[in-house]
Amino acid sequence: MNRFKFNVKELGEKIKYLRKDAGIGQNQLAEYLDVSNASISYWETGKQLPSAEAIYKLAVFFNVPADYLLGISD
């Protein structure tokens, strides 16, 4: 039995919530992270996972622990 289960949709919901809470659009976040607007959309809908570097940049940008984004901590 695998006790570790990563929820990609939950990660996307957190990114979307943090982005909207910061009052910025997907294009602004994409520009900061140096990724395409489509990447932000894919992350927020759970269609694609951000890279480790992108998760680091998201954590820095939103001033939250990477563990929070990954669902390891609250």
PDB file of N, CA, C, O and CB in Angstrom:
ATOM      1  N   MET A   1       0.841  -1.186   0.000  1.00  0.00           N
ATOM      2  CA  MET A   1       0.000   0.000   0.000  1.00  0.00           C
ATOM      3  C   MET A   1       0.880   1.241   0.000  1.00  0.00           C
ATOM      4  O   MET A   1       1.819   1.345   0.789  1.00  0.00           O
ATOM      5  CB  MET A   1      -0.954   0.003   1.217  1.00  0.00           C
ATOM      6  N   ASN A   2       0.575   2.174  -0.882  1.00  0.00           N
ATOM      7  CA  ASN A   2       1.334   3.418  -0.967  1.00  0.00           C
ATOM      8  C   ASN A   2       0.689   4.462  -0.066  1.00  0.00           C
ATOM      9  O   ASN A   2      -0.431   4.902  -0.325  1.00  0.00           O
ATOM     10  CB  ASN A   2       1.408   3.927  -2.431  1.00  0.00           C
ATOM     11  N   ARG A   3       1.384   4.855   0.982  1.00  0.00           N
ATOM     12  CA  ARG A   3       0.813   5.827   1.920  1.00  0.00           C
ATOM     13  C   ARG A   3       1.065   7.257   1.490  1.00  0.00           C
ATOM     14  O   ARG A   3       0.545   8.193   2.097  1.00  0.00           O
ATOM     15  CB  ARG A   3       1.377   5.612   3.303  1.00  0.00           C
ATOM     16  N   PHE A   4       1.858   7.432   0.452  1.00  0.00           N
ATOM     17  CA  PHE A   4       2.146   8.770  -0.048  1.00  0.00           C
ATOM     18  C   PHE A   4       1.340   9.002  -1.321  1.00  0.00           C
ATOM     19  O   PHE A   4       1.511   8.294  -2.314  1.00  0.00           O
ATOM     20  CB  PHE A   4       3.672   8.957  -0.311  1.00  0.00           C
ATOM     21  N   LYS A   5       0.475   9.984  -1.281  1.00  0.00           N
ATOM     22  CA  LYS A   5      -0.330  10.292  -2.450  1.00  0.00           C
ATOM     23  C   LYS A   5      -0.334  11.799  -2.648  1.00  0.00           C
ATOM     24  O   LYS A   5      -0.867  12.547  -1.829  1.00  0.00           O
ATOM     25  CB  LYS A   5      -1.775   9.742  -2.301  1.00  0.00           C
ATOM     26  N   PHE A   6       0.266  12.230  -3.745  1.00  0.00           N
ATOM     27  CA  PHE A   6       0.340  13.645  -4.067  1.00  0.00           C
ATOM     28  C   PHE A   6      -0.923  14.059  -4.803  1.00  0.00           C
ATOM     29  O   PHE A   6      -1.359  13.374  -5.729  1.00  0.00           O
ATOM     30  CB  PHE A   6       1.596  13.956  -4.911  1.00  0.00           C
ATOM     31  N   ASN A   7      -1.511  15.172  -4.397  1.00  0.00           N
ATOM     32  CA  ASN A   7      -2.738  15.654  -5.012  1.00  0.00           C
ATOM     33  C   ASN A   7      -2.423  16.852  -5.903  1.00  0.00           C
ATOM     34  O   ASN A   7      -2.277  17.973  -5.415  1.00  0.00           O
ATOM     35  CB  ASN A   7      -3.784  16.030  -3.934  1.00  0.00           C
ATOM     36  N   VAL A   8      -2.320  16.617  -7.194  1.00  0.00           N
ATOM     37  CA  VAL A   8      -1.955  17.668  -8.149  1.00  0.00           C
ATOM     38  C   VAL A   8      -3.040  18.741  -8.243  1.00  0.00           C
ATOM     39  O   VAL A   8      -2.730  19.914  -8.453  1.00  0.00           O
ATOM     40  CB  VAL A   8      -1.700  17.063  -9.533  1.00  0.00           C
ATOM     41  N   LYS A   9      -4.289  18.358  -8.091  1.00  0.00           N
ATOM     42  CA  LYS A   9      -5.384  19.336  -8.137  1.00  0.00           C
ATOM     43  C   LYS A   9      -5.309  20.287  -6.941  1.00  0.00           C
ATOM     44  O   LYS A   9      -5.582  21.480  -7.073  1.00  0.00           O
ATOM     45  CB  LYS A   9      -6.754  18.617  -8.160  1.00  0.00           C
ATOM     46  N   GLU A  10      -4.943  19.760  -5.791  1.00  0.00           N
ATOM     47  CA  GLU A  10      -4.810  20.594  -4.596  1.00  0.00           C
ATOM     48  C   GLU A  10      -3.697  21.630  -4.779  1.00  0.00           C
ATOM     49  O   GLU A  10      -3.849  22.783  -4.376  1.00  0.00           O
ATOM     50  CB  GLU A  10      -4.525  19.719  -3.357  1.00  0.00           C
ATOM     51  N   LEU A  11      -2.598  21.228  -5.376  1.00  0.00           N
ATOM     52  CA  LEU A  11      -1.511  22.160  -5.666  1.00  0.00           C
ATOM     53  C   LEU A  11      -2.022  23.268  -6.578  1.00  0.00           C
ATOM     54  O   LEU A  11      -1.765  24.446  -6.327  1.00  0.00           O
ATOM     55  CB  LEU A  11      -0.309  21.427  -6.316  1.00  0.00           C
ATOM     56  N   GLY A  12      -2.737  22.903  -7.627  1.00  0.00           N
ATOM     57  CA  GLY A  12      -3.285  23.888  -8.548  1.00  0.00           C
ATOM     58  C   GLY A  12      -4.233  24.860  -7.877  1.00  0.00           C
ATOM     59  O   GLY A  12      -4.209  26.059  -8.155  1.00  0.00           O
ATOM     60  N   GLU A  13      -5.073  24.336  -6.989  1.00  0.00           N
ATOM     61  CA  GLU A  13      -6.015  25.193  -6.269  1.00  0.00           C
ATOM     62  C   GLU A  13      -5.276  26.185  -5.381  1.00  0.00           C
ATOM     63  O   GLU A  13      -5.687  27.339  -5.260  1.00  0.00           O
ATOM     64  CB  GLU A  13      -6.978  24.347  -5.425  1.00  0.00           C
ATOM     65  N   LYS A  14      -4.191  25.741  -4.761  1.00  0.00           N
ATOM     66  CA  LYS A  14      -3.399  26.642  -3.908  1.00  0.00           C
ATOM     67  C   LYS A  14      -2.743  27.739  -4.732  1.00  0.00           C
ATOM     68  O   LYS A  14      -2.736  28.903  -4.330  1.00  0.00           O
ATOM     69  CB  LYS A  14      -2.327  25.853  -3.141  1.00  0.00           C
ATOM     70  N   ILE A  15      -2.193  27.374  -5.880  1.00  0.00           N
ATOM     71  CA  ILE A  15      -1.558  28.373  -6.742  1.00  0.00           C
ATOM     72  C   ILE A  15      -2.591  29.405  -7.181  1.00  0.00           C
ATOM     73  O   ILE A  15      -2.332  30.607  -7.129  1.00  0.00           O
ATOM     74  CB  ILE A  15      -0.903  27.702  -7.978  1.00  0.00           C
ATOM     75  N   LYS A  16      -3.746  28.942  -7.607  1.00  0.00           N
ATOM     76  CA  LYS A  16      -4.801  29.844  -8.059  1.00  0.00           C
ATOM     77  C   LYS A  16      -5.271  30.743  -6.927  1.00  0.00           C
ATOM     78  O   LYS A  16      -5.445  31.946  -7.123  1.00  0.00           O
ATOM     79  CB  LYS A  16      -5.979  29.049  -8.623  1.00  0.00           C
ATOM     80  N   TYR A  17      -5.477  30.176  -5.747  1.00  0.00           N
ATOM     81  CA  TYR A  17      -5.914  30.969  -4.597  1.00  0.00           C
ATOM     82  C   TYR A  17      -4.884  32.047  -4.258  1.00  0.00           C
ATOM     83  O   TYR A  17      -5.234  33.213  -4.074  1.00  0.00           O
ATOM     84  CB  TYR A  17      -6.153  30.058  -3.375  1.00  0.00           C
ATOM     85  N   LEU A  18      -3.620  31.653  -4.178  1.00  0.00           N
ATOM     86  CA  LEU A  18      -2.570  32.613  -3.831  1.00  0.00           C
ATOM     87  C   LEU A  18      -2.458  33.712  -4.881  1.00  0.00           C
ATOM     88  O   LEU A  18      -2.277  34.882  -4.544  1.00  0.00           O
ATOM     89  CB  LEU A  18      -1.224  31.898  -3.676  1.00  0.00           C
ATOM     90  N   ARG A  19      -2.567  33.338  -6.147  1.00  0.00           N
ATOM     91  CA  ARG A  19      -2.485  34.318  -7.229  1.00  0.00           C
ATOM     92  C   ARG A  19      -3.626  35.323  -7.140  1.00  0.00           C
ATOM     93  O   ARG A  19      -3.410  36.531  -7.233  1.00  0.00           O
ATOM     94  CB  ARG A  19      -2.506  33.617  -8.591  1.00  0.00           C
ATOM     95  N   LYS A  20      -4.838  34.816  -6.961  1.00  0.00           N
ATOM     96  CA  LYS A  20      -5.997  35.706  -6.882  1.00  0.00           C
ATOM     97  C   LYS A  20      -5.935  36.562  -5.617  1.00  0.00           C
ATOM     98  O   LYS A  20      -6.292  37.740  -5.641  1.00  0.00           O
ATOM     99  CB  LYS A  20      -7.306  34.892  -6.911  1.00  0.00           C
ATOM    100  N   ASP A  21      -5.485  35.971  -4.522  1.00  0.00           N
ATOM    101  CA  ASP A  21      -5.354  36.717  -3.266  1.00  0.00           C
ATOM    102  C   ASP A  21      -4.346  37.860  -3.416  1.00  0.00           C
ATOM    103  O   ASP A  21      -4.493  38.911  -2.793  1.00  0.00           O
ATOM    104  CB  ASP A  21      -4.924  35.774  -2.120  1.00  0.00           C
ATOM    105  N   ALA A  22      -3.328  37.645  -4.243  1.00  0.00           N
ATOM    106  CA  ALA A  22      -2.324  38.684  -4.496  1.00  0.00           C
ATOM    107  C   ALA A  22      -2.829  39.707  -5.510  1.00  0.00           C
ATOM    108  O   ALA A  22      -2.198  40.745  -5.712  1.00  0.00           O
ATOM    109  CB  ALA A  22      -1.018  38.054  -4.997  1.00  0.00           C
ATOM    110  N   GLY A  23      -3.959  39.421  -6.144  1.00  0.00           N
ATOM    111  CA  GLY A  23      -4.554  40.353  -7.091  1.00  0.00           C
ATOM    112  C   GLY A  23      -3.810  40.455  -8.412  1.00  0.00           C
ATOM    113  O   GLY A  23      -3.765  41.519  -9.029  1.00  0.00           O
ATOM    114  N   ILE A  24      -3.227  39.345  -8.839  1.00  0.00           N
ATOM    115  CA  ILE A  24      -2.496  39.355 -10.101  1.00  0.00           C
ATOM    116  C   ILE A  24      -3.096  38.334 -11.070  1.00  0.00           C
ATOM    117  O   ILE A  24      -3.737  37.366 -10.661  1.00  0.00           O
ATOM    118  CB  ILE A  24      -1.000  39.057  -9.863  1.00  0.00           C
ATOM    119  N   GLY A  25      -2.877  38.570 -12.335  1.00  0.00           N
ATOM    120  CA  GLY A  25      -3.355  37.666 -13.372  1.00  0.00           C
ATOM    121  C   GLY A  25      -2.332  36.590 -13.681  1.00  0.00           C
ATOM    122  O   GLY A  25      -1.183  36.652 -13.243  1.00  0.00           O
ATOM    123  N   GLN A  26      -2.772  35.607 -14.441  1.00  0.00           N
ATOM    124  CA  GLN A  26      -1.876  34.529 -14.836  1.00  0.00           C
ATOM    125  C   GLN A  26      -0.686  35.067 -15.627  1.00  0.00           C
ATOM    126  O   GLN A  26       0.432  34.568 -15.495  1.00  0.00           O
ATOM    127  CB  GLN A  26      -2.631  33.487 -15.660  1.00  0.00           C
ATOM    128  N   ASN A  27      -0.932  36.081 -16.447  1.00  0.00           N
ATOM    129  CA  ASN A  27       0.155  36.630 -17.267  1.00  0.00           C
ATOM    130  C   ASN A  27       1.238  37.288 -16.412  1.00  0.00           C
ATOM    131  O   ASN A  27       2.423  37.173 -16.727  1.00  0.00           O
ATOM    132  CB  ASN A  27      -0.401  37.645 -18.264  1.00  0.00           C
ATOM    133  N   GLN A  28       0.853  37.968 -15.347  1.00  0.00           N
ATOM    134  CA  GLN A  28       1.833  38.595 -14.460  1.00  0.00           C
ATOM    135  C   GLN A  28       2.661  37.542 -13.730  1.00  0.00           C
ATOM    136  O   GLN A  28       3.877  37.681 -13.594  1.00  0.00           O
ATOM    137  CB  GLN A  28       1.131  39.510 -13.447  1.00  0.00           C
ATOM    138  N   LEU A  29       2.002  36.500 -13.269  1.00  0.00           N
ATOM    139  CA  LEU A  29       2.719  35.432 -12.580  1.00  0.00           C
ATOM    140  C   LEU A  29       3.648  34.714 -13.547  1.00  0.00           C
ATOM    141  O   LEU A  29       4.786  34.395 -13.201  1.00  0.00           O
ATOM    142  CB  LEU A  29       1.734  34.437 -11.944  1.00  0.00           C
ATOM    143  N   ALA A  30       3.171  34.464 -14.744  1.00  0.00           N
ATOM    144  CA  ALA A  30       3.989  33.801 -15.758  1.00  0.00           C
ATOM    145  C   ALA A  30       5.236  34.622 -16.073  1.00  0.00           C
ATOM    146  O   ALA A  30       6.326  34.070 -16.226  1.00  0.00           O
ATOM    147  CB  ALA A  30       3.173  33.567 -17.036  1.00  0.00           C
ATOM    148  N   GLU A  31       5.076  35.920 -16.167  1.00  0.00           N
ATOM    149  CA  GLU A  31       6.215  36.798 -16.459  1.00  0.00           C
ATOM    150  C   GLU A  31       7.249  36.727 -15.333  1.00  0.00           C
ATOM    151  O   GLU A  31       8.448  36.626 -15.594  1.00  0.00           O
ATOM    152  CB  GLU A  31       5.740  38.259 -16.657  1.00  0.00           C
ATOM    153  N   TYR A  32       6.788  36.778 -14.097  1.00  0.00           N
ATOM    154  CA  TYR A  32       7.706  36.698 -12.956  1.00  0.00           C
ATOM    155  C   TYR A  32       8.471  35.375 -12.948  1.00  0.00           C
ATOM    156  O   TYR A  32       9.674  35.347 -12.688  1.00  0.00           O
ATOM    157  CB  TYR A  32       6.935  36.863 -11.641  1.00  0.00           C
ATOM    158  N   LEU A  33       7.768  34.285 -13.233  1.00  0.00           N
ATOM    159  CA  LEU A  33       8.376  32.952 -13.178  1.00  0.00           C
ATOM    160  C   LEU A  33       9.139  32.599 -14.455  1.00  0.00           C
ATOM    161  O   LEU A  33       9.847  31.594 -14.513  1.00  0.00           O
ATOM    162  CB  LEU A  33       7.306  31.909 -12.923  1.00  0.00           C
ATOM    163  N   ASP A  34       8.983  33.440 -15.473  1.00  0.00           N
ATOM    164  CA  ASP A  34       9.611  33.207 -16.772  1.00  0.00           C
ATOM    165  C   ASP A  34       9.114  31.898 -17.396  1.00  0.00           C
ATOM    166  O   ASP A  34       9.894  31.069 -17.865  1.00  0.00           O
ATOM    167  CB  ASP A  34      11.143  33.178 -16.626  1.00  0.00           C
ATOM    168  N   VAL A  35       7.779  31.747 -17.383  1.00  0.00           N
ATOM    169  CA  VAL A  35       7.118  30.611 -18.015  1.00  0.00           C
ATOM    170  C   VAL A  35       5.981  31.151 -18.872  1.00  0.00           C
ATOM    171  O   VAL A  35       5.692  32.347 -18.832  1.00  0.00           O
ATOM    172  CB  VAL A  35       6.590  29.585 -16.949  1.00  0.00           C
ATOM    173  N   SER A  36       5.342  30.298 -19.636  1.00  0.00           N
ATOM    174  CA  SER A  36       4.224  30.732 -20.475  1.00  0.00           C
ATOM    175  C   SER A  36       2.942  30.865 -19.644  1.00  0.00           C
ATOM    176  O   SER A  36       2.807  30.280 -18.569  1.00  0.00           O
ATOM    177  CB  SER A  36       4.007  29.738 -21.640  1.00  0.00           C
ATOM    178  N   ASN A  37       2.009  31.655 -20.183  1.00  0.00           N
ATOM    179  CA  ASN A  37       0.693  31.760 -19.543  1.00  0.00           C
ATOM    180  C   ASN A  37       0.020  30.392 -19.496  1.00  0.00           C
ATOM    181  O   ASN A  37      -0.686  30.065 -18.542  1.00  0.00           O
ATOM    182  CB  ASN A  37      -0.204  32.775 -20.296  1.00  0.00           C
ATOM    183  N   ALA A  38       0.251  29.598 -20.539  1.00  0.00           N
ATOM    184  CA  ALA A  38      -0.346  28.258 -20.588  1.00  0.00           C
ATOM    185  C   ALA A  38       0.144  27.401 -19.423  1.00  0.00           C
ATOM    186  O   ALA A  38      -0.625  26.621 -18.862  1.00  0.00           O
ATOM    187  CB  ALA A  38      -0.015  27.569 -21.925  1.00  0.00           C
ATOM    188  N   SER A  39       1.420  27.543 -19.057  1.00  0.00           N
ATOM    189  CA  SER A  39       1.947  26.767 -17.927  1.00  0.00           C
ATOM    190  C   SER A  39       1.177  27.072 -16.654  1.00  0.00           C
ATOM    191  O   SER A  39       0.805  26.160 -15.917  1.00  0.00           O
ATOM    192  CB  SER A  39       3.440  27.059 -17.718  1.00  0.00           C
ATOM    193  N   ILE A  40       0.938  28.348 -16.393  1.00  0.00           N
ATOM    194  CA  ILE A  40       0.183  28.734 -15.188  1.00  0.00           C
ATOM    195  C   ILE A  40      -1.206  28.108 -15.238  1.00  0.00           C
ATOM    196  O   ILE A  40      -1.680  27.565 -14.240  1.00  0.00           O
ATOM    197  CB  ILE A  40       0.078  30.289 -15.066  1.00  0.00           C
ATOM    198  N   SER A  41      -1.851  28.181 -16.383  1.00  0.00           N
ATOM    199  CA  SER A  41      -3.180  27.594 -16.544  1.00  0.00           C
ATOM    200  C   SER A  41      -3.149  26.091 -16.305  1.00  0.00           C
ATOM    201  O   SER A  41      -4.007  25.559 -15.601  1.00  0.00           O
ATOM    202  CB  SER A  41      -3.729  27.891 -17.941  1.00  0.00           C
ATOM    203  N   TYR A  42      -2.173  25.403 -16.879  1.00  0.00           N
ATOM    204  CA  TYR A  42      -2.052  23.950 -16.695  1.00  0.00           C
ATOM    205  C   TYR A  42      -1.815  23.598 -15.233  1.00  0.00           C
ATOM    206  O   TYR A  42      -2.378  22.625 -14.732  1.00  0.00           O
ATOM    207  CB  TYR A  42      -0.911  23.393 -17.556  1.00  0.00           C
ATOM    208  N   TRP A  43      -0.992  24.377 -14.545  1.00  0.00           N
ATOM    209  CA  TRP A  43      -0.740  24.106 -13.128  1.00  0.00           C
ATOM    210  C   TRP A  43      -2.019  24.275 -12.322  1.00  0.00           C
ATOM    211  O   TRP A  43      -2.356  23.434 -11.488  1.00  0.00           O
ATOM    212  CB  TRP A  43       0.361  25.035 -12.581  1.00  0.00           C
ATOM    213  N   GLU A  44      -2.733  25.378 -12.581  1.00  0.00           N
ATOM    214  CA  GLU A  44      -3.921  25.679 -11.795  1.00  0.00           C
ATOM    215  C   GLU A  44      -5.044  24.675 -12.031  1.00  0.00           C
ATOM    216  O   GLU A  44      -5.876  24.463 -11.148  1.00  0.00           O
ATOM    217  CB  GLU A  44      -4.408  27.070 -12.115  1.00  0.00           C
ATOM    218  N   THR A  45      -5.078  24.061 -13.194  1.00  0.00           N
ATOM    219  CA  THR A  45      -6.125  23.072 -13.484  1.00  0.00           C
ATOM    220  C   THR A  45      -5.671  21.638 -13.215  1.00  0.00           C
ATOM    221  O   THR A  45      -6.441  20.695 -13.397  1.00  0.00           O
ATOM    222  CB  THR A  45      -6.567  23.198 -14.932  1.00  0.00           C
ATOM    223  N   GLY A  46      -4.429  21.477 -12.785  1.00  0.00           N
ATOM    224  CA  GLY A  46      -3.927  20.148 -12.461  1.00  0.00           C
ATOM    225  C   GLY A  46      -3.541  19.318 -13.662  1.00  0.00           C
ATOM    226  O   GLY A  46      -3.390  18.101 -13.546  1.00  0.00           O
ATOM    227  N   LYS A  47      -3.377  19.947 -14.821  1.00  0.00           N
ATOM    228  CA  LYS A  47      -3.002  19.216 -16.034  1.00  0.00           C
ATOM    229  C   LYS A  47      -1.503  18.998 -16.143  1.00  0.00           C
ATOM    230  O   LYS A  47      -1.043  18.148 -16.907  1.00  0.00           O
ATOM    231  CB  LYS A  47      -3.493  19.955 -17.255  1.00  0.00           C
ATOM    232  N   GLN A  48      -0.747  19.766 -15.380  1.00  0.00           N
ATOM    233  CA  GLN A  48       0.712  19.682 -15.445  1.00  0.00           C
ATOM    234  C   GLN A  48       1.282  20.103 -14.096  1.00  0.00           C
ATOM    235  O   GLN A  48       0.704  20.933 -13.395  1.00  0.00           O
ATOM    236  CB  GLN A  48       1.282  20.576 -16.596  1.00  0.00           C
ATOM    237  N   LEU A  49       2.415  19.523 -13.746  1.00  0.00           N
ATOM    238  CA  LEU A  49       3.095  19.899 -12.507  1.00  0.00           C
ATOM    239  C   LEU A  49       4.180  20.930 -12.786  1.00  0.00           C
ATOM    240  O   LEU A  49       4.889  20.825 -13.787  1.00  0.00           O
ATOM    241  CB  LEU A  49       3.700  18.661 -11.823  1.00  0.00           C
ATOM    242  N   PRO A  50       4.316  21.918 -11.918  1.00  0.00           N
ATOM    243  CA  PRO A  50       5.441  22.839 -12.065  1.00  0.00           C
ATOM    244  C   PRO A  50       6.752  22.135 -11.734  1.00  0.00           C
ATOM    245  O   PRO A  50       6.782  21.173 -10.966  1.00  0.00           O
ATOM    246  CB  PRO A  50       5.253  24.073 -11.161  1.00  0.00           C
ATOM    247  N   SER A  51       7.817  22.625 -12.320  1.00  0.00           N
ATOM    248  CA  SER A  51       9.143  22.074 -12.018  1.00  0.00           C
ATOM    249  C   SER A  51       9.533  22.428 -10.584  1.00  0.00           C
ATOM    250  O   SER A  51       8.885  23.253  -9.940  1.00  0.00           O
ATOM    251  CB  SER A  51      10.209  22.609 -13.020  1.00  0.00           C
ATOM    252  N   ALA A  52      10.578  21.807 -10.101  1.00  0.00           N
ATOM    253  CA  ALA A  52      11.085  22.122  -8.763  1.00  0.00           C
ATOM    254  C   ALA A  52      11.486  23.593  -8.689  1.00  0.00           C
ATOM    255  O   ALA A  52      11.231  24.262  -7.688  1.00  0.00           O
ATOM    256  CB  ALA A  52      12.290  21.215  -8.404  1.00  0.00           C
ATOM    257  N   GLU A  53      12.112  24.093  -9.752  1.00  0.00           N
ATOM    258  CA  GLU A  53      12.517  25.507  -9.774  1.00  0.00           C
ATOM    259  C   GLU A  53      11.290  26.416  -9.715  1.00  0.00           C
ATOM    260  O   GLU A  53      11.306  27.431  -9.019  1.00  0.00           O
ATOM    261  CB  GLU A  53      13.349  25.817 -11.045  1.00  0.00           C
ATOM    262  N   ALA A  54      10.234  26.060 -10.436  1.00  0.00           N
ATOM    263  CA  ALA A  54       9.017  26.870 -10.423  1.00  0.00           C
ATOM    264  C   ALA A  54       8.351  26.833  -9.051  1.00  0.00           C
ATOM    265  O   ALA A  54       7.832  27.851  -8.592  1.00  0.00           O
ATOM    266  CB  ALA A  54       8.038  26.381 -11.496  1.00  0.00           C
ATOM    267  N   ILE A  55       8.360  25.684  -8.397  1.00  0.00           N
ATOM    268  CA  ILE A  55       7.788  25.589  -7.047  1.00  0.00           C
ATOM    269  C   ILE A  55       8.575  26.483  -6.091  1.00  0.00           C
ATOM    270  O   ILE A  55       7.992  27.160  -5.244  1.00  0.00           O
ATOM    271  CB  ILE A  55       7.793  24.115  -6.542  1.00  0.00           C
ATOM    272  N   TYR A  56       9.888  26.481  -6.228  1.00  0.00           N
ATOM    273  CA  TYR A  56      10.728  27.365  -5.406  1.00  0.00           C
ATOM    274  C   TYR A  56      10.359  28.828  -5.658  1.00  0.00           C
ATOM    275  O   TYR A  56      10.180  29.594  -4.711  1.00  0.00           O
ATOM    276  CB  TYR A  56      12.234  27.129  -5.710  1.00  0.00           C
ATOM    277  N   LYS A  57      10.247  29.216  -6.924  1.00  0.00           N
ATOM    278  CA  LYS A  57       9.914  30.599  -7.260  1.00  0.00           C
ATOM    279  C   LYS A  57       8.514  30.971  -6.773  1.00  0.00           C
ATOM    280  O   LYS A  57       8.297  32.086  -6.297  1.00  0.00           O
ATOM    281  CB  LYS A  57      10.016  30.815  -8.772  1.00  0.00           C
ATOM    282  N   LEU A  58       7.569  30.045  -6.889  1.00  0.00           N
ATOM    283  CA  LEU A  58       6.222  30.290  -6.369  1.00  0.00           C
ATOM    284  C   LEU A  58       6.257  30.530  -4.864  1.00  0.00           C
ATOM    285  O   LEU A  58       5.613  31.451  -4.361  1.00  0.00           O
ATOM    286  CB  LEU A  58       5.296  29.107  -6.694  1.00  0.00           C
ATOM    287  N   ALA A  59       7.003  29.707  -4.154  1.00  0.00           N
ATOM    288  CA  ALA A  59       7.106  29.847  -2.703  1.00  0.00           C
ATOM    289  C   ALA A  59       7.707  31.197  -2.326  1.00  0.00           C
ATOM    290  O   ALA A  59       7.230  31.852  -1.399  1.00  0.00           O
ATOM    291  CB  ALA A  59       7.950  28.710  -2.115  1.00  0.00           C
ATOM    292  N   VAL A  60       8.739  31.612  -3.030  1.00  0.00           N
ATOM    293  CA  VAL A  60       9.368  32.909  -2.762  1.00  0.00           C
ATOM    294  C   VAL A  60       8.403  34.042  -3.103  1.00  0.00           C
ATOM    295  O   VAL A  60       8.218  34.965  -2.309  1.00  0.00           O
ATOM    296  CB  VAL A  60      10.683  33.059  -3.571  1.00  0.00           C
ATOM    297  N   PHE A  61       7.791  33.972  -4.278  1.00  0.00           N
ATOM    298  CA  PHE A  61       6.887  35.028  -4.722  1.00  0.00           C
ATOM    299  C   PHE A  61       5.733  35.222  -3.747  1.00  0.00           C
ATOM    300  O   PHE A  61       5.409  36.353  -3.382  1.00  0.00           O
ATOM    301  CB  PHE A  61       6.347  34.711  -6.108  1.00  0.00           C
ATOM    302  N   PHE A  62       5.113  34.125  -3.325  1.00  0.00           N
ATOM    303  CA  PHE A  62       3.954  34.209  -2.442  1.00  0.00           C
ATOM    304  C   PHE A  62       4.321  34.183  -0.962  1.00  0.00           C
ATOM    305  O   PHE A  62       3.443  34.259  -0.103  1.00  0.00           O
ATOM    306  CB  PHE A  62       3.011  33.081  -2.741  1.00  0.00           C
ATOM    307  N   ASN A  63       5.613  34.077  -0.660  1.00  0.00           N
ATOM    308  CA  ASN A  63       6.101  34.063   0.716  1.00  0.00           C
ATOM    309  C   ASN A  63       5.437  32.954   1.541  1.00  0.00           C
ATOM    310  O   ASN A  63       4.963  33.180   2.655  1.00  0.00           O
ATOM    311  CB  ASN A  63       5.855  35.422   1.372  1.00  0.00           C
ATOM    312  N   VAL A  64       5.419  31.766   0.967  1.00  0.00           N
ATOM    313  CA  VAL A  64       4.889  30.578   1.651  1.00  0.00           C
ATOM    314  C   VAL A  64       5.935  29.471   1.550  1.00  0.00           C
ATOM    315  O   VAL A  64       6.755  29.482   0.632  1.00  0.00           O
ATOM    316  CB  VAL A  64       3.511  30.116   1.029  1.00  0.00           C
ATOM    317  N   PRO A  65       5.920  28.525   2.473  1.00  0.00           N
ATOM    318  CA  PRO A  65       6.852  27.405   2.356  1.00  0.00           C
ATOM    319  C   PRO A  65       6.497  26.506   1.158  1.00  0.00           C
ATOM    320  O   PRO A  65       5.321  26.315   0.851  1.00  0.00           O
ATOM    321  CB  PRO A  65       6.852  26.581   3.657  1.00  0.00           C
ATOM    322  N   ALA A  66       7.488  25.974   0.507  1.00  0.00           N
ATOM    323  CA  ALA A  66       7.253  25.015  -0.574  1.00  0.00           C
ATOM    324  C   ALA A  66       6.459  23.825  -0.042  1.00  0.00           C
ATOM    325  O   ALA A  66       5.641  23.251  -0.761  1.00  0.00           O
ATOM    326  CB  ALA A  66       8.596  24.541  -1.196  1.00  0.00           C
ATOM    327  N   ASP A  67       6.697  23.456   1.211  1.00  0.00           N
ATOM    328  CA  ASP A  67       5.946  22.360   1.828  1.00  0.00           C
ATOM    329  C   ASP A  67       4.442  22.631   1.821  1.00  0.00           C
ATOM    330  O   ASP A  67       3.643  21.709   1.661  1.00  0.00           O
ATOM    331  CB  ASP A  67       6.427  22.134   3.261  1.00  0.00           C
ATOM    332  N   TYR A  68       4.061  23.885   1.993  1.00  0.00           N
ATOM    333  CA  TYR A  68       2.642  24.248   1.939  1.00  0.00           C
ATOM    334  C   TYR A  68       2.088  23.983   0.533  1.00  0.00           C
ATOM    335  O   TYR A  68       1.023  23.385   0.382  1.00  0.00           O
ATOM    336  CB  TYR A  68       2.442  25.744   2.331  1.00  0.00           C
ATOM    337  N   LEU A  69       2.820  24.432  -0.490  1.00  0.00           N
ATOM    338  CA  LEU A  69       2.359  24.218  -1.859  1.00  0.00           C
ATOM    339  C   LEU A  69       2.210  22.735  -2.183  1.00  0.00           C
ATOM    340  O   LEU A  69       1.287  22.331  -2.889  1.00  0.00           O
ATOM    341  CB  LEU A  69       3.321  24.866  -2.842  1.00  0.00           C
ATOM    342  N   LEU A  70       3.129  21.935  -1.658  1.00  0.00           N
ATOM    343  CA  LEU A  70       3.144  20.506  -1.958  1.00  0.00           C
ATOM    344  C   LEU A  70       2.217  19.684  -1.063  1.00  0.00           C
ATOM    345  O   LEU A  70       2.095  18.471  -1.240  1.00  0.00           O
ATOM    346  CB  LEU A  70       4.544  19.986  -1.833  1.00  0.00           C
ATOM    347  N   GLY A  71       1.563  20.343  -0.102  1.00  0.00           N
ATOM    348  CA  GLY A  71       0.621  19.644   0.775  1.00  0.00           C
ATOM    349  C   GLY A  71       1.270  18.884   1.903  1.00  0.00           C
ATOM    350  O   GLY A  71       0.642  18.019   2.514  1.00  0.00           O
ATOM    351  N   ILE A  72       2.539  19.198   2.192  1.00  0.00           N
ATOM    352  CA  ILE A  72       3.256  18.525   3.268  1.00  0.00           C
ATOM    353  C   ILE A  72       2.936  19.170   4.611  1.00  0.00           C
ATOM    354  O   ILE A  72       2.897  18.499   5.643  1.00  0.00           O
ATOM    355  CB  ILE A  72       4.768  18.555   3.010  1.00  0.00           C
ATOM    356  N   SER A  73       2.706  20.481   4.585  1.00  0.00           N
ATOM    357  CA  SER A  73       2.347  21.207   5.810  1.00  0.00           C
ATOM    358  C   SER A  73       1.185  22.154   5.515  1.00  0.00           C
ATOM    359  O   SER A  73       0.846  22.416   4.361  1.00  0.00           O
ATOM    360  CB  SER A  73       3.572  21.998   6.372  1.00  0.00           C
ATOM    361  N   ASP A  74       0.597  22.650   6.577  1.00  0.00           N
ATOM    362  CA  ASP A  74      -0.534  23.585   6.435  1.00  0.00           C
ATOM    363  C   ASP A  74      -0.062  25.010   6.331  1.00  0.00           C
ATOM    364  O   ASP A  74      -0.878  25.923   6.206  1.00  0.00           O
ATOM    365  CB  ASP A  74      -1.492  23.453   7.607  1.00  0.00           C
TER     366      ASP A  74
END
